[in-house]
Amino acid sequence: MPNWICDLAKLHDLTVAGVDPTGLISERQLAECLLFQSGRPEILVPRTYRKRFAANRIVIAWDYSAPAARSLAEALPPVREASQVIVVTASDDKEFPTSFGPNDVLEALRLRGVAANHQEITTGKERIAEVLQAFAMETDADLLVMGAFGHSRMRDFILGGATRGVLERLQLPTLLSH
């Protein structure tokens, strides 16, 4: 993997990457390298994406984790400019290790100049990555914001996870931060 690309990304606010696994250098491998080695957020864009990029409607995947908090902080510049922001929580995905609730998150955003709404969704038997992306697309979001690899890489490799699911079947531009 060309480490110089990850080094270069360290000097920038954001990197834009694809996730196509084919070719001489796999975009997906590069995207993972950037997530783990650059220390910077990246926006992944599916190969099939044809719309002009805008960040008018943003969905923020929120699970009270450190990666979710980091991705939200790093996404604040476009979030502040968005016309609609929805914080979404999958209530049946896992236990949330937190002492606060959705209203606290909305208030923290309000203090930063962001008017947002919260919506709870359920995954049922579907994978969390599919449910989050489907929700974002149903709400006509331009960008999904989420933390990346909140679990160990081994656990995500064996069990899957939201990040792995997004990397495998990216549906819309997604800002990831690890």
VENTA-V368042 format. One record per pair of residues at least 4 apart in sequence whose ideal C-beta (glycine too) atoms are under 7 Angstrom apart, sorted by the first residue. I is the first residue (numbers start at 1). J is the second residue. If there is no record, write none. Layout:
i=I j=J
i=I j=J
//
This chain:
i=1 j=29
i=1 j=30
i=1 j=33
i=2 j=25
i=3 j=7
i=4 j=8
i=5 j=9
i=5 j=30
i=6 j=33
i=6 j=34
i=6 j=37
i=6 j=38
i=9 j=15
i=9 j=34
i=9 j=38
i=9 j=40
i=10 j=38
i=10 j=39
i=10 j=40
i=12 j=40
i=13 j=40
i=14 j=40
i=14 j=41
i=14 j=42
i=14 j=43
i=15 j=34
i=15 j=38
i=15 j=40
i=15 j=42
i=16 j=42
i=16 j=43
i=16 j=45
i=17 j=27
i=17 j=30
i=17 j=31
i=17 j=34
i=17 j=42
i=17 j=44
i=18 j=27
i=18 j=45
i=18 j=47
i=19 j=27
i=19 j=28
i=19 j=31
i=19 j=44
i=19 j=46
i=19 j=167
i=19 j=170
i=20 j=27
i=20 j=28
i=20 j=47
i=21 j=26
i=21 j=28
i=25 j=30
i=26 j=30
i=27 j=31
i=28 j=32
i=28 j=167
i=29 j=33
i=30 j=34
i=31 j=35
i=31 j=42
i=31 j=44
i=31 j=167
i=32 j=36
i=33 j=37
i=34 j=38
i=34 j=42
i=35 j=42
i=35 j=148
i=35 j=149
i=35 j=176
i=35 j=178
i=36 j=178
i=41 j=71
i=41 j=74
i=41 j=175
i=41 j=176
i=41 j=177
i=42 j=176
i=43 j=173
i=43 j=174
i=43 j=175
i=44 j=170
i=44 j=174
i=44 j=176
i=45 j=49
i=45 j=173
i=46 j=170
i=46 j=171
i=46 j=172
i=49 j=172
i=49 j=173
i=53 j=142
i=53 j=173
i=54 j=142
i=55 j=78
i=55 j=81
i=55 j=82
i=55 j=142
i=55 j=143
i=56 j=82
i=56 j=83
i=56 j=84
i=56 j=142
i=57 j=82
i=57 j=83
i=57 j=84
i=57 j=139
i=57 j=140
i=57 j=141
i=57 j=142
i=58 j=78
i=58 j=79
i=58 j=82
i=58 j=85
i=58 j=141
i=58 j=142
i=58 j=143
i=58 j=145
i=59 j=86
i=59 j=88
i=59 j=135
i=59 j=136
i=59 j=139
i=59 j=141
i=59 j=144
i=60 j=72
i=60 j=85
i=60 j=87
i=60 j=88
i=60 j=145
i=61 j=68
i=61 j=88
i=61 j=132
i=61 j=144
i=61 j=145
i=61 j=146
i=62 j=68
i=62 j=87
i=62 j=88
i=62 j=89
i=62 j=105
i=63 j=68
i=63 j=89
i=63 j=96
i=64 j=68
i=64 j=96
i=64 j=97
i=64 j=98
i=65 j=147
i=65 j=150
i=66 j=70
i=67 j=71
i=67 j=147
i=67 j=148
i=67 j=149
i=67 j=150
i=67 j=177
i=67 j=178
i=68 j=72
i=68 j=146
i=68 j=147
i=69 j=73
i=70 j=74
i=70 j=147
i=70 j=177
i=71 j=75
i=71 j=145
i=71 j=146
i=71 j=147
i=71 j=175
i=71 j=176
i=71 j=177
i=72 j=145
i=74 j=177
i=75 j=79
i=75 j=145
i=75 j=175
i=76 j=80
i=76 j=112
i=78 j=82
i=78 j=143
i=79 j=85
i=79 j=114
i=80 j=113
i=80 j=114
i=85 j=114
i=85 j=116
i=86 j=116
i=86 j=117
i=86 j=119
i=86 j=139
i=87 j=102
i=87 j=105
i=87 j=106
i=87 j=116
i=87 j=118
i=88 j=119
i=88 j=121
i=88 j=132
i=88 j=135
i=89 j=102
i=89 j=120
i=90 j=121
i=90 j=122
i=90 j=123
i=90 j=128
i=90 j=131
i=91 j=120
i=91 j=122
i=92 j=122
i=92 j=123
i=93 j=123
i=93 j=128
i=100 j=104
i=102 j=106
i=102 j=118
i=103 j=107
i=104 j=108
i=105 j=109
i=106 j=110
i=106 j=116
i=106 j=118
i=107 j=111
i=108 j=112
i=109 j=114
i=109 j=116
i=110 j=114
i=110 j=115
i=121 j=131
i=121 j=135
i=123 j=128
i=123 j=131
i=126 j=130
i=126 j=131
i=127 j=160
i=127 j=165
i=128 j=132
i=128 j=162
i=128 j=165
i=129 j=133
i=129 j=162
i=129 j=165
i=129 j=166
i=130 j=134
i=130 j=165
i=131 j=135
i=132 j=136
i=132 j=144
i=132 j=146
i=132 j=162
i=133 j=137
i=133 j=144
i=133 j=166
i=133 j=171
i=133 j=172
i=134 j=138
i=135 j=139
i=136 j=141
i=136 j=144
i=136 j=172
i=137 j=141
i=137 j=171
i=137 j=172
i=141 j=172
i=142 j=173
i=143 j=173
i=143 j=175
i=144 j=172
i=144 j=174
i=145 j=175
i=146 j=162
i=146 j=174
i=146 j=176
i=147 j=177
i=148 j=163
i=148 j=176
i=148 j=177
i=148 j=178
i=149 j=153
i=149 j=156
i=149 j=163
i=149 j=178
i=151 j=155
i=151 j=156
i=151 j=161
i=152 j=156
i=153 j=157
i=154 j=158
i=155 j=159
i=156 j=160
i=156 j=161
i=156 j=163
i=156 j=164
i=160 j=164
i=160 j=165
i=161 j=165
i=162 j=166
i=163 j=167
i=163 j=176
i=164 j=168
i=165 j=169
i=166 j=170
i=166 j=174
i=170 j=174
//
